[in-house]
Amino acid sequence: MAEYEWQRVAREIEQEIASGRIPRGGALPGIVRMAEQYGVADRTVRRALQDLRDRGLIETLPRKGSFVVGQP
């Protein structure tokens, strides 16, 4: 089954969390920076982050950014 771009981005971020490259409490880069890093549109990054939030891996604080709160 083909993977959507947002799923690929979410998977790659999840792998970074699992490997400890982004530790618990660590901040994720901003949306624009991640869009450039993964070569996708910012709405794709937003969808990936929503998936990670829904699964309890990150939380997003208004005007602060997204932070790791759980482990995969």
C-alpha positions as CSV (number, residue, x, y, z in Angstrom):
1,M,0.0,0.0,0.0
2,A,1.3,3.4,-0.9
3,E,2.2,5.8,1.9
4,Y,1.0,9.4,1.9
5,E,3.7,12.1,2.3
6,W,2.3,13.1,5.7
7,Q,2.6,9.5,6.8
8,R,6.3,9.4,5.7
9,V,7.0,12.6,7.5
10,A,5.3,11.4,10.7
11,R,7.2,8.1,10.5
12,E,10.5,9.8,10.1
13,I,9.8,12.1,13.0
14,E,8.7,9.1,15.1
15,Q,12.0,7.4,14.2
16,E,13.9,10.4,15.4
17,I,12.0,10.3,18.7
18,A,12.5,6.6,19.1
19,S,16.2,6.9,18.5
20,G,16.6,9.6,21.0
21,R,17.7,12.3,18.5
22,I,14.7,14.3,19.7
23,P,14.4,13.4,23.4
24,R,11.4,13.6,25.7
25,G,10.7,17.2,26.3
26,G,12.7,18.2,23.3
27,A,11.4,20.7,20.8
28,L,10.7,19.9,17.2
29,P,11.9,22.3,14.5
30,G,9.4,24.8,13.2
31,I,6.9,23.9,10.5
32,V,8.6,25.9,7.8
33,R,12.0,24.3,8.6
34,M,10.6,20.8,8.7
35,A,8.8,21.4,5.4
36,E,12.2,22.3,3.8
37,Q,13.9,19.4,5.6
38,Y,11.4,16.8,4.3
39,G,10.8,18.5,1.0
40,V,7.1,18.8,1.5
41,A,4.5,21.6,1.8
42,D,3.8,23.1,5.3
43,R,0.3,21.6,5.3
44,T,1.9,18.2,4.9
45,V,4.0,18.8,8.0
46,R,0.9,20.1,9.9
47,R,-1.0,16.8,9.0
48,A,2.0,14.7,10.2
49,L,2.2,16.7,13.5
50,Q,-1.6,16.2,14.0
51,D,-1.1,12.4,13.6
52,L,1.7,12.5,16.2
53,R,-0.5,14.5,18.5
54,D,-3.4,12.1,18.1
55,R,-1.1,9.3,19.1
56,G,0.2,11.1,22.2
57,L,3.8,11.4,21.0
58,I,3.9,15.2,20.9
59,E,2.0,18.2,22.1
60,T,1.9,21.6,20.5
61,L,1.7,24.8,22.6
62,P,0.5,28.0,21.0
63,R,3.3,30.3,20.1
64,K,5.8,27.9,21.6
65,G,6.1,25.0,19.2
66,S,5.8,21.2,19.3
67,F,7.4,19.1,22.0
68,V,8.0,15.3,22.5
69,V,5.8,14.0,25.4
70,G,5.8,10.2,24.7
71,Q,7.8,7.4,23.2
72,P,6.7,5.3,20.2
